[in-house]
Amino acid sequence: MSVVVWITEGTWAACVDAALRRTPAGERLVLLHVTDDDVADAAHGAFAGLLGRGHGPRDPGTRVEELARAAAEELADRAATRLGRPAERMLLHGRTGEEVVAASAGAGLLVCARDGDLAVPGPHTLGPATRFVVDHATCPVLLV
């Protein structure tokens, strides 16, 4: 079995630390990051709406995708460094909640963190994607 550690910009360190505290040294770890396609899709659509199709090299959506990919790789590098032991990297894109649920199917544990409004206790401490994952994951979930 594996432990999937869902890393996001605001919560990756807490998730990595929790995985380190709760998994034996030989456990297979997977660092999972999902880039939501919404921003790049909006940039593609806005550009096509303004200038029409056929201007591919100038499409800002392509640049947004490149920047998102680079940011995901940098985040995975930082998480792997903090982890300090071998881990597989899974960098996906799509609908975040659905991708996390699919990627963690069959895992022994999914580690994720509260990412909503932490100032008040209750259900609002989970963002929409995290709420979806907690409700739909088919493996045990450690919520940090």
MODELLER restraints for C-alpha pairs under 7 A, 6 or more apart:
rsr = mdl.restraints
at = mdl.atoms
rsr.add(forms.Gaussian(group=physical.xy_distance, feature=features.Distance(at['CA:1:A'], at['CA:107:A']), mean=5.71, stdev=0.5))
rsr.add(forms.Gaussian(group=physical.xy_distance, feature=features.Distance(at['CA:1:A'], at['CA:108:A']), mean=5.08, stdev=0.5))
rsr.add(forms.Gaussian(group=physical.xy_distance, feature=features.Distance(at['CA:2:A'], at['CA:27:A']), mean=6.50, stdev=0.5))
rsr.add(forms.Gaussian(group=physical.xy_distance, feature=features.Distance(at['CA:2:A'], at['CA:28:A']), mean=4.78, stdev=0.5))
rsr.add(forms.Gaussian(group=physical.xy_distance, feature=features.Distance(at['CA:2:A'], at['CA:29:A']), mean=5.73, stdev=0.5))
rsr.add(forms.Gaussian(group=physical.xy_distance, feature=features.Distance(at['CA:2:A'], at['CA:107:A']), mean=5.09, stdev=0.5))
rsr.add(forms.Gaussian(group=physical.xy_distance, feature=features.Distance(at['CA:2:A'], at['CA:108:A']), mean=5.33, stdev=0.5))
rsr.add(forms.Gaussian(group=physical.xy_distance, feature=features.Distance(at['CA:2:A'], at['CA:109:A']), mean=6.87, stdev=0.5))
rsr.add(forms.Gaussian(group=physical.xy_distance, feature=features.Distance(at['CA:3:A'], at['CA:28:A']), mean=6.25, stdev=0.5))
rsr.add(forms.Gaussian(group=physical.xy_distance, feature=features.Distance(at['CA:3:A'], at['CA:29:A']), mean=4.94, stdev=0.5))
rsr.add(forms.Gaussian(group=physical.xy_distance, feature=features.Distance(at['CA:3:A'], at['CA:30:A']), mean=6.18, stdev=0.5))
rsr.add(forms.Gaussian(group=physical.xy_distance, feature=features.Distance(at['CA:3:A'], at['CA:107:A']), mean=6.02, stdev=0.5))
rsr.add(forms.Gaussian(group=physical.xy_distance, feature=features.Distance(at['CA:3:A'], at['CA:108:A']), mean=5.71, stdev=0.5))
rsr.add(forms.Gaussian(group=physical.xy_distance, feature=features.Distance(at['CA:3:A'], at['CA:109:A']), mean=4.84, stdev=0.5))
rsr.add(forms.Gaussian(group=physical.xy_distance, feature=features.Distance(at['CA:3:A'], at['CA:110:A']), mean=5.89, stdev=0.5))
rsr.add(forms.Gaussian(group=physical.xy_distance, feature=features.Distance(at['CA:4:A'], at['CA:29:A']), mean=5.97, stdev=0.5))
rsr.add(forms.Gaussian(group=physical.xy_distance, feature=features.Distance(at['CA:4:A'], at['CA:30:A']), mean=4.69, stdev=0.5))
rsr.add(forms.Gaussian(group=physical.xy_distance, feature=features.Distance(at['CA:4:A'], at['CA:31:A']), mean=6.12, stdev=0.5))
rsr.add(forms.Gaussian(group=physical.xy_distance, feature=features.Distance(at['CA:4:A'], at['CA:32:A']), mean=6.60, stdev=0.5))
rsr.add(forms.Gaussian(group=physical.xy_distance, feature=features.Distance(at['CA:4:A'], at['CA:104:A']), mean=6.31, stdev=0.5))
rsr.add(forms.Gaussian(group=physical.xy_distance, feature=features.Distance(at['CA:4:A'], at['CA:107:A']), mean=6.73, stdev=0.5))
rsr.add(forms.Gaussian(group=physical.xy_distance, feature=features.Distance(at['CA:4:A'], at['CA:109:A']), mean=6.25, stdev=0.5))
rsr.add(forms.Gaussian(group=physical.xy_distance, feature=features.Distance(at['CA:4:A'], at['CA:110:A']), mean=4.77, stdev=0.5))
rsr.add(forms.Gaussian(group=physical.xy_distance, feature=features.Distance(at['CA:4:A'], at['CA:111:A']), mean=6.16, stdev=0.5))
rsr.add(forms.Gaussian(group=physical.xy_distance, feature=features.Distance(at['CA:5:A'], at['CA:15:A']), mean=6.40, stdev=0.5))
rsr.add(forms.Gaussian(group=physical.xy_distance, feature=features.Distance(at['CA:5:A'], at['CA:16:A']), mean=6.75, stdev=0.5))
rsr.add(forms.Gaussian(group=physical.xy_distance, feature=features.Distance(at['CA:5:A'], at['CA:30:A']), mean=5.95, stdev=0.5))
rsr.add(forms.Gaussian(group=physical.xy_distance, feature=features.Distance(at['CA:5:A'], at['CA:31:A']), mean=4.97, stdev=0.5))
rsr.add(forms.Gaussian(group=physical.xy_distance, feature=features.Distance(at['CA:5:A'], at['CA:32:A']), mean=5.84, stdev=0.5))
rsr.add(forms.Gaussian(group=physical.xy_distance, feature=features.Distance(at['CA:5:A'], at['CA:110:A']), mean=5.96, stdev=0.5))
rsr.add(forms.Gaussian(group=physical.xy_distance, feature=features.Distance(at['CA:5:A'], at['CA:111:A']), mean=4.79, stdev=0.5))
rsr.add(forms.Gaussian(group=physical.xy_distance, feature=features.Distance(at['CA:5:A'], at['CA:112:A']), mean=6.47, stdev=0.5))
rsr.add(forms.Gaussian(group=physical.xy_distance, feature=features.Distance(at['CA:6:A'], at['CA:31:A']), mean=6.18, stdev=0.5))
rsr.add(forms.Gaussian(group=physical.xy_distance, feature=features.Distance(at['CA:6:A'], at['CA:32:A']), mean=4.73, stdev=0.5))
rsr.add(forms.Gaussian(group=physical.xy_distance, feature=features.Distance(at['CA:6:A'], at['CA:33:A']), mean=5.99, stdev=0.5))
rsr.add(forms.Gaussian(group=physical.xy_distance, feature=features.Distance(at['CA:6:A'], at['CA:111:A']), mean=6.06, stdev=0.5))
rsr.add(forms.Gaussian(group=physical.xy_distance, feature=features.Distance(at['CA:6:A'], at['CA:112:A']), mean=5.37, stdev=0.5))
rsr.add(forms.Gaussian(group=physical.xy_distance, feature=features.Distance(at['CA:7:A'], at['CA:15:A']), mean=6.87, stdev=0.5))
rsr.add(forms.Gaussian(group=physical.xy_distance, feature=features.Distance(at['CA:7:A'], at['CA:31:A']), mean=6.61, stdev=0.5))
rsr.add(forms.Gaussian(group=physical.xy_distance, feature=features.Distance(at['CA:7:A'], at['CA:32:A']), mean=5.85, stdev=0.5))
rsr.add(forms.Gaussian(group=physical.xy_distance, feature=features.Distance(at['CA:7:A'], at['CA:33:A']), mean=5.36, stdev=0.5))
rsr.add(forms.Gaussian(group=physical.xy_distance, feature=features.Distance(at['CA:8:A'], at['CA:33:A']), mean=6.45, stdev=0.5))
rsr.add(forms.Gaussian(group=physical.xy_distance, feature=features.Distance(at['CA:11:A'], at['CA:113:A']), mean=6.11, stdev=0.5))
rsr.add(forms.Gaussian(group=physical.xy_distance, feature=features.Distance(at['CA:12:A'], at['CA:79:A']), mean=6.78, stdev=0.5))
rsr.add(forms.Gaussian(group=physical.xy_distance, feature=features.Distance(at['CA:13:A'], at['CA:79:A']), mean=6.89, stdev=0.5))
rsr.add(forms.Gaussian(group=physical.xy_distance, feature=features.Distance(at['CA:15:A'], at['CA:111:A']), mean=6.07, stdev=0.5))
rsr.add(forms.Gaussian(group=physical.xy_distance, feature=features.Distance(at['CA:15:A'], at['CA:112:A']), mean=5.89, stdev=0.5))
rsr.add(forms.Gaussian(group=physical.xy_distance, feature=features.Distance(at['CA:15:A'], at['CA:113:A']), mean=6.34, stdev=0.5))
rsr.add(forms.Gaussian(group=physical.xy_distance, feature=features.Distance(at['CA:15:A'], at['CA:144:A']), mean=6.62, stdev=0.5))
rsr.add(forms.Gaussian(group=physical.xy_distance, feature=features.Distance(at['CA:16:A'], at['CA:79:A']), mean=6.71, stdev=0.5))
rsr.add(forms.Gaussian(group=physical.xy_distance, feature=features.Distance(at['CA:16:A'], at['CA:83:A']), mean=6.17, stdev=0.5))
rsr.add(forms.Gaussian(group=physical.xy_distance, feature=features.Distance(at['CA:19:A'], at['CA:111:A']), mean=6.78, stdev=0.5))
rsr.add(forms.Gaussian(group=physical.xy_distance, feature=features.Distance(at['CA:20:A'], at['CA:83:A']), mean=6.92, stdev=0.5))
rsr.add(forms.Gaussian(group=physical.xy_distance, feature=features.Distance(at['CA:28:A'], at['CA:87:A']), mean=6.81, stdev=0.5))
rsr.add(forms.Gaussian(group=physical.xy_distance, feature=features.Distance(at['CA:29:A'], at['CA:87:A']), mean=4.88, stdev=0.5))
rsr.add(forms.Gaussian(group=physical.xy_distance, feature=features.Distance(at['CA:29:A'], at['CA:88:A']), mean=6.28, stdev=0.5))
rsr.add(forms.Gaussian(group=physical.xy_distance, feature=features.Distance(at['CA:30:A'], at['CA:87:A']), mean=5.42, stdev=0.5))
rsr.add(forms.Gaussian(group=physical.xy_distance, feature=features.Distance(at['CA:30:A'], at['CA:88:A']), mean=4.65, stdev=0.5))
rsr.add(forms.Gaussian(group=physical.xy_distance, feature=features.Distance(at['CA:30:A'], at['CA:89:A']), mean=5.71, stdev=0.5))
rsr.add(forms.Gaussian(group=physical.xy_distance, feature=features.Distance(at['CA:30:A'], at['CA:90:A']), mean=6.83, stdev=0.5))
rsr.add(forms.Gaussian(group=physical.xy_distance, feature=features.Distance(at['CA:31:A'], at['CA:76:A']), mean=6.91, stdev=0.5))
rsr.add(forms.Gaussian(group=physical.xy_distance, feature=features.Distance(at['CA:31:A'], at['CA:87:A']), mean=6.61, stdev=0.5))
rsr.add(forms.Gaussian(group=physical.xy_distance, feature=features.Distance(at['CA:31:A'], at['CA:88:A']), mean=6.14, stdev=0.5))
rsr.add(forms.Gaussian(group=physical.xy_distance, feature=features.Distance(at['CA:31:A'], at['CA:89:A']), mean=4.88, stdev=0.5))
rsr.add(forms.Gaussian(group=physical.xy_distance, feature=features.Distance(at['CA:31:A'], at['CA:90:A']), mean=6.04, stdev=0.5))
rsr.add(forms.Gaussian(group=physical.xy_distance, feature=features.Distance(at['CA:32:A'], at['CA:89:A']), mean=6.19, stdev=0.5))
rsr.add(forms.Gaussian(group=physical.xy_distance, feature=features.Distance(at['CA:32:A'], at['CA:90:A']), mean=4.80, stdev=0.5))
rsr.add(forms.Gaussian(group=physical.xy_distance, feature=features.Distance(at['CA:32:A'], at['CA:91:A']), mean=5.97, stdev=0.5))
rsr.add(forms.Gaussian(group=physical.xy_distance, feature=features.Distance(at['CA:33:A'], at['CA:72:A']), mean=6.71, stdev=0.5))
rsr.add(forms.Gaussian(group=physical.xy_distance, feature=features.Distance(at['CA:33:A'], at['CA:90:A']), mean=6.39, stdev=0.5))
rsr.add(forms.Gaussian(group=physical.xy_distance, feature=features.Distance(at['CA:33:A'], at['CA:91:A']), mean=4.98, stdev=0.5))
rsr.add(forms.Gaussian(group=physical.xy_distance, feature=features.Distance(at['CA:33:A'], at['CA:92:A']), mean=6.17, stdev=0.5))
rsr.add(forms.Gaussian(group=physical.xy_distance, feature=features.Distance(at['CA:34:A'], at['CA:91:A']), mean=5.99, stdev=0.5))
rsr.add(forms.Gaussian(group=physical.xy_distance, feature=features.Distance(at['CA:34:A'], at['CA:92:A']), mean=4.69, stdev=0.5))
rsr.add(forms.Gaussian(group=physical.xy_distance, feature=features.Distance(at['CA:34:A'], at['CA:93:A']), mean=4.99, stdev=0.5))
rsr.add(forms.Gaussian(group=physical.xy_distance, feature=features.Distance(at['CA:34:A'], at['CA:94:A']), mean=6.98, stdev=0.5))
rsr.add(forms.Gaussian(group=physical.xy_distance, feature=features.Distance(at['CA:34:A'], at['CA:96:A']), mean=5.68, stdev=0.5))
rsr.add(forms.Gaussian(group=physical.xy_distance, feature=features.Distance(at['CA:34:A'], at['CA:99:A']), mean=7.00, stdev=0.5))
rsr.add(forms.Gaussian(group=physical.xy_distance, feature=features.Distance(at['CA:35:A'], at['CA:68:A']), mean=6.93, stdev=0.5))
rsr.add(forms.Gaussian(group=physical.xy_distance, feature=features.Distance(at['CA:35:A'], at['CA:92:A']), mean=6.26, stdev=0.5))
rsr.add(forms.Gaussian(group=physical.xy_distance, feature=features.Distance(at['CA:35:A'], at['CA:93:A']), mean=4.43, stdev=0.5))
rsr.add(forms.Gaussian(group=physical.xy_distance, feature=features.Distance(at['CA:35:A'], at['CA:94:A']), mean=6.41, stdev=0.5))
rsr.add(forms.Gaussian(group=physical.xy_distance, feature=features.Distance(at['CA:35:A'], at['CA:96:A']), mean=6.83, stdev=0.5))
rsr.add(forms.Gaussian(group=physical.xy_distance, feature=features.Distance(at['CA:36:A'], at['CA:93:A']), mean=5.64, stdev=0.5))
rsr.add(forms.Gaussian(group=physical.xy_distance, feature=features.Distance(at['CA:36:A'], at['CA:94:A']), mean=5.09, stdev=0.5))
rsr.add(forms.Gaussian(group=physical.xy_distance, feature=features.Distance(at['CA:36:A'], at['CA:95:A']), mean=5.61, stdev=0.5))
rsr.add(forms.Gaussian(group=physical.xy_distance, feature=features.Distance(at['CA:36:A'], at['CA:96:A']), mean=5.66, stdev=0.5))
rsr.add(forms.Gaussian(group=physical.xy_distance, feature=features.Distance(at['CA:37:A'], at['CA:93:A']), mean=6.37, stdev=0.5))
rsr.add(forms.Gaussian(group=physical.xy_distance, feature=features.Distance(at['CA:37:A'], at['CA:94:A']), mean=5.35, stdev=0.5))
rsr.add(forms.Gaussian(group=physical.xy_distance, feature=features.Distance(at['CA:40:A'], at['CA:61:A']), mean=4.73, stdev=0.5))
rsr.add(forms.Gaussian(group=physical.xy_distance, feature=features.Distance(at['CA:40:A'], at['CA:64:A']), mean=5.57, stdev=0.5))
rsr.add(forms.Gaussian(group=physical.xy_distance, feature=features.Distance(at['CA:40:A'], at['CA:65:A']), mean=5.91, stdev=0.5))
rsr.add(forms.Gaussian(group=physical.xy_distance, feature=features.Distance(at['CA:41:A'], at['CA:61:A']), mean=6.63, stdev=0.5))
rsr.add(forms.Gaussian(group=physical.xy_distance, feature=features.Distance(at['CA:43:A'], at['CA:60:A']), mean=6.09, stdev=0.5))
rsr.add(forms.Gaussian(group=physical.xy_distance, feature=features.Distance(at['CA:43:A'], at['CA:61:A']), mean=4.62, stdev=0.5))
rsr.add(forms.Gaussian(group=physical.xy_distance, feature=features.Distance(at['CA:44:A'], at['CA:59:A']), mean=6.41, stdev=0.5))
rsr.add(forms.Gaussian(group=physical.xy_distance, feature=features.Distance(at['CA:44:A'], at['CA:60:A']), mean=6.67, stdev=0.5))
rsr.add(forms.Gaussian(group=physical.xy_distance, feature=features.Distance(at['CA:44:A'], at['CA:61:A']), mean=4.57, stdev=0.5))
rsr.add(forms.Gaussian(group=physical.xy_distance, feature=features.Distance(at['CA:47:A'], at['CA:59:A']), mean=6.28, stdev=0.5))
rsr.add(forms.Gaussian(group=physical.xy_distance, feature=features.Distance(at['CA:72:A'], at['CA:91:A']), mean=6.99, stdev=0.5))
rsr.add(forms.Gaussian(group=physical.xy_distance, feature=features.Distance(at['CA:80:A'], at['CA:87:A']), mean=6.96, stdev=0.5))
rsr.add(forms.Gaussian(group=physical.xy_distance, feature=features.Distance(at['CA:96:A'], at['CA:129:A']), mean=6.14, stdev=0.5))
rsr.add(forms.Gaussian(group=physical.xy_distance, feature=features.Distance(at['CA:97:A'], at['CA:129:A']), mean=4.57, stdev=0.5))
rsr.add(forms.Gaussian(group=physical.xy_distance, feature=features.Distance(at['CA:97:A'], at['CA:130:A']), mean=6.62, stdev=0.5))
rsr.add(forms.Gaussian(group=physical.xy_distance, feature=features.Distance(at['CA:97:A'], at['CA:132:A']), mean=5.68, stdev=0.5))
rsr.add(forms.Gaussian(group=physical.xy_distance, feature=features.Distance(at['CA:97:A'], at['CA:133:A']), mean=5.45, stdev=0.5))
rsr.add(forms.Gaussian(group=physical.xy_distance, feature=features.Distance(at['CA:100:A'], at['CA:133:A']), mean=6.81, stdev=0.5))
rsr.add(forms.Gaussian(group=physical.xy_distance, feature=features.Distance(at['CA:101:A'], at['CA:133:A']), mean=5.84, stdev=0.5))
rsr.add(forms.Gaussian(group=physical.xy_distance, feature=features.Distance(at['CA:101:A'], at['CA:136:A']), mean=6.68, stdev=0.5))
rsr.add(forms.Gaussian(group=physical.xy_distance, feature=features.Distance(at['CA:101:A'], at['CA:137:A']), mean=5.12, stdev=0.5))
rsr.add(forms.Gaussian(group=physical.xy_distance, feature=features.Distance(at['CA:104:A'], at['CA:110:A']), mean=6.48, stdev=0.5))
rsr.add(forms.Gaussian(group=physical.xy_distance, feature=features.Distance(at['CA:105:A'], at['CA:138:A']), mean=5.81, stdev=0.5))
rsr.add(forms.Gaussian(group=physical.xy_distance, feature=features.Distance(at['CA:105:A'], at['CA:139:A']), mean=6.36, stdev=0.5))
rsr.add(forms.Gaussian(group=physical.xy_distance, feature=features.Distance(at['CA:106:A'], at['CA:139:A']), mean=6.44, stdev=0.5))
rsr.add(forms.Gaussian(group=physical.xy_distance, feature=features.Distance(at['CA:107:A'], at['CA:139:A']), mean=6.02, stdev=0.5))
rsr.add(forms.Gaussian(group=physical.xy_distance, feature=features.Distance(at['CA:108:A'], at['CA:139:A']), mean=6.28, stdev=0.5))
rsr.add(forms.Gaussian(group=physical.xy_distance, feature=features.Distance(at['CA:108:A'], at['CA:140:A']), mean=6.71, stdev=0.5))
rsr.add(forms.Gaussian(group=physical.xy_distance, feature=features.Distance(at['CA:109:A'], at['CA:139:A']), mean=5.98, stdev=0.5))
rsr.add(forms.Gaussian(group=physical.xy_distance, feature=features.Distance(at['CA:109:A'], at['CA:140:A']), mean=5.02, stdev=0.5))
rsr.add(forms.Gaussian(group=physical.xy_distance, feature=features.Distance(at['CA:109:A'], at['CA:141:A']), mean=5.76, stdev=0.5))
rsr.add(forms.Gaussian(group=physical.xy_distance, feature=features.Distance(at['CA:110:A'], at['CA:139:A']), mean=6.85, stdev=0.5))
rsr.add(forms.Gaussian(group=physical.xy_distance, feature=features.Distance(at['CA:110:A'], at['CA:140:A']), mean=6.27, stdev=0.5))
rsr.add(forms.Gaussian(group=physical.xy_distance, feature=features.Distance(at['CA:110:A'], at['CA:141:A']), mean=4.74, stdev=0.5))
rsr.add(forms.Gaussian(group=physical.xy_distance, feature=features.Distance(at['CA:110:A'], at['CA:142:A']), mean=6.05, stdev=0.5))
rsr.add(forms.Gaussian(group=physical.xy_distance, feature=features.Distance(at['CA:111:A'], at['CA:141:A']), mean=5.94, stdev=0.5))
rsr.add(forms.Gaussian(group=physical.xy_distance, feature=features.Distance(at['CA:111:A'], at['CA:142:A']), mean=4.78, stdev=0.5))
rsr.add(forms.Gaussian(group=physical.xy_distance, feature=features.Distance(at['CA:111:A'], at['CA:143:A']), mean=6.21, stdev=0.5))
rsr.add(forms.Gaussian(group=physical.xy_distance, feature=features.Distance(at['CA:112:A'], at['CA:142:A']), mean=6.28, stdev=0.5))
rsr.add(forms.Gaussian(group=physical.xy_distance, feature=features.Distance(at['CA:112:A'], at['CA:143:A']), mean=5.23, stdev=0.5))
rsr.add(forms.Gaussian(group=physical.xy_distance, feature=features.Distance(at['CA:112:A'], at['CA:144:A']), mean=6.07, stdev=0.5))
rsr.add(forms.Gaussian(group=physical.xy_distance, feature=features.Distance(at['CA:113:A'], at['CA:143:A']), mean=5.19, stdev=0.5))
rsr.add(forms.Gaussian(group=physical.xy_distance, feature=features.Distance(at['CA:113:A'], at['CA:144:A']), mean=4.38, stdev=0.5))
rsr.add(forms.Gaussian(group=physical.xy_distance, feature=features.Distance(at['CA:114:A'], at['CA:125:A']), mean=5.70, stdev=0.5))
rsr.add(forms.Gaussian(group=physical.xy_distance, feature=features.Distance(at['CA:114:A'], at['CA:126:A']), mean=5.16, stdev=0.5))
rsr.add(forms.Gaussian(group=physical.xy_distance, feature=features.Distance(at['CA:114:A'], at['CA:143:A']), mean=6.72, stdev=0.5))
rsr.add(forms.Gaussian(group=physical.xy_distance, feature=features.Distance(at['CA:114:A'], at['CA:144:A']), mean=6.19, stdev=0.5))
rsr.add(forms.Gaussian(group=physical.xy_distance, feature=features.Distance(at['CA:115:A'], at['CA:125:A']), mean=6.14, stdev=0.5))
rsr.add(forms.Gaussian(group=physical.xy_distance, feature=features.Distance(at['CA:115:A'], at['CA:126:A']), mean=5.34, stdev=0.5))
rsr.add(forms.Gaussian(group=physical.xy_distance, feature=features.Distance(at['CA:115:A'], at['CA:127:A']), mean=5.48, stdev=0.5))
rsr.add(forms.Gaussian(group=physical.xy_distance, feature=features.Distance(at['CA:116:A'], at['CA:124:A']), mean=5.82, stdev=0.5))
rsr.add(forms.Gaussian(group=physical.xy_distance, feature=features.Distance(at['CA:116:A'], at['CA:125:A']), mean=4.09, stdev=0.5))
rsr.add(forms.Gaussian(group=physical.xy_distance, feature=features.Distance(at['CA:116:A'], at['CA:126:A']), mean=4.52, stdev=0.5))
rsr.add(forms.Gaussian(group=physical.xy_distance, feature=features.Distance(at['CA:116:A'], at['CA:127:A']), mean=4.62, stdev=0.5))
rsr.add(forms.Gaussian(group=physical.xy_distance, feature=features.Distance(at['CA:117:A'], at['CA:124:A']), mean=5.77, stdev=0.5))
rsr.add(forms.Gaussian(group=physical.xy_distance, feature=features.Distance(at['CA:117:A'], at['CA:125:A']), mean=4.73, stdev=0.5))
rsr.add(forms.Gaussian(group=physical.xy_distance, feature=features.Distance(at['CA:118:A'], at['CA:125:A']), mean=5.18, stdev=0.5))
rsr.add(forms.Gaussian(group=physical.xy_distance, feature=features.Distance(at['CA:134:A'], at['CA:141:A']), mean=6.91, stdev=0.5))
